[in-house]
Amino acid sequence: MATFILKAALVSGTLSDNNIGRAQFVRIVAQAQAVITVKNSDGDTLGTTQLYAAGDEITIEKAPGDTISSSANVSATAVAPRS
């Protein structure tokens, strides 16, 4: 299991073009099956992935201006990897 430094407060619910405090690394935990989409500051989709069940998690690296959207409720936190 990776260790992370928490950088901001938790954001929860269905995300809509949220930059999560302009974080570079975001840890997302699904509260239900969810599709996660990352877009750049121009609104172009950079990538999409799916979390299949509640409790599934992913850590995404993104540019500060990139945004994250989800199709269902998730918990998202700005983090920094511990080296």
C-alpha positions as CSV (number, residue, x, y, z in Angstrom):
1,M,0.0,0.0,0.0
2,A,1.3,3.4,-1.0
3,T,1.7,6.2,1.6
4,F,0.4,9.7,0.8
5,I,0.5,13.1,2.4
6,L,-3.0,14.7,2.6
7,K,-2.9,18.2,1.0
8,A,-6.6,19.4,1.4
9,A,-10.0,18.6,2.7
10,L,-12.1,15.8,1.3
11,V,-14.5,16.5,-1.6
12,S,-17.4,14.1,-1.9
13,G,-20.4,13.6,-4.1
14,T,-20.7,13.5,-7.9
15,L,-17.8,15.5,-9.3
16,S,-18.4,17.9,-12.2
17,D,-15.3,19.5,-13.7
18,N,-13.7,19.9,-10.3
19,N,-9.9,20.6,-10.2
20,I,-9.8,19.5,-6.5
21,G,-8.0,22.6,-5.4
22,R,-5.6,22.5,-8.4
23,A,-4.0,19.4,-7.0
24,Q,-1.5,17.5,-9.0
25,F,-2.3,14.1,-7.4
26,V,-5.9,13.1,-6.4
27,R,-6.9,10.0,-4.6
28,I,-10.4,8.9,-5.5
29,V,-12.5,6.3,-3.6
30,A,-15.8,5.1,-5.2
31,Q,-18.9,5.1,-3.1
32,A,-20.6,3.1,-6.0
33,Q,-19.7,2.1,-9.5
34,A,-18.4,5.2,-11.2
35,V,-16.8,6.4,-14.5
36,I,-14.0,9.0,-13.8
37,T,-13.2,11.5,-16.6
38,V,-10.2,13.8,-16.6
39,K,-10.3,16.9,-18.9
40,N,-7.7,19.6,-19.6
41,S,-8.4,23.3,-19.0
42,D,-9.8,23.6,-22.6
43,G,-12.5,20.9,-21.7
44,D,-10.9,18.2,-23.9
45,T,-11.1,14.7,-22.5
46,L,-7.6,13.4,-21.5
47,G,-8.8,10.1,-20.2
48,T,-11.6,8.0,-18.7
49,T,-11.5,5.0,-16.3
50,Q,-14.1,3.1,-14.4
51,L,-14.2,2.1,-10.7
52,Y,-16.4,-1.0,-10.5
53,A,-17.6,-1.1,-6.9
54,A,-17.8,0.9,-3.7
55,G,-14.3,1.0,-2.1
56,D,-12.4,0.8,-5.4
57,E,-9.7,3.5,-5.4
58,I,-7.3,5.2,-7.8
59,T,-4.7,7.9,-7.6
60,I,-4.6,10.2,-10.6
61,E,-1.8,12.5,-11.6
62,K,-3.0,15.6,-13.5
63,A,-2.0,19.1,-14.3
64,P,-3.3,21.8,-11.8
65,G,-5.8,23.1,-14.3
66,D,-7.1,19.7,-15.3
67,T,-10.6,18.8,-13.9
68,I,-12.2,15.5,-12.8
69,S,-15.8,14.4,-13.2
70,S,-17.5,11.3,-12.0
71,S,-20.7,9.6,-13.0
72,A,-21.6,8.7,-9.4
73,N,-20.7,9.6,-5.8
74,V,-17.0,9.4,-5.0
75,S,-14.6,10.8,-2.3
76,A,-11.7,12.8,-3.7
77,T,-8.7,14.2,-1.8
78,A,-5.6,16.1,-2.9
79,V,-2.6,14.1,-2.0
80,A,1.2,14.1,-2.5
81,P,3.1,10.8,-2.8
82,R,5.6,10.1,0.0
83,S,9.0,9.2,-1.5
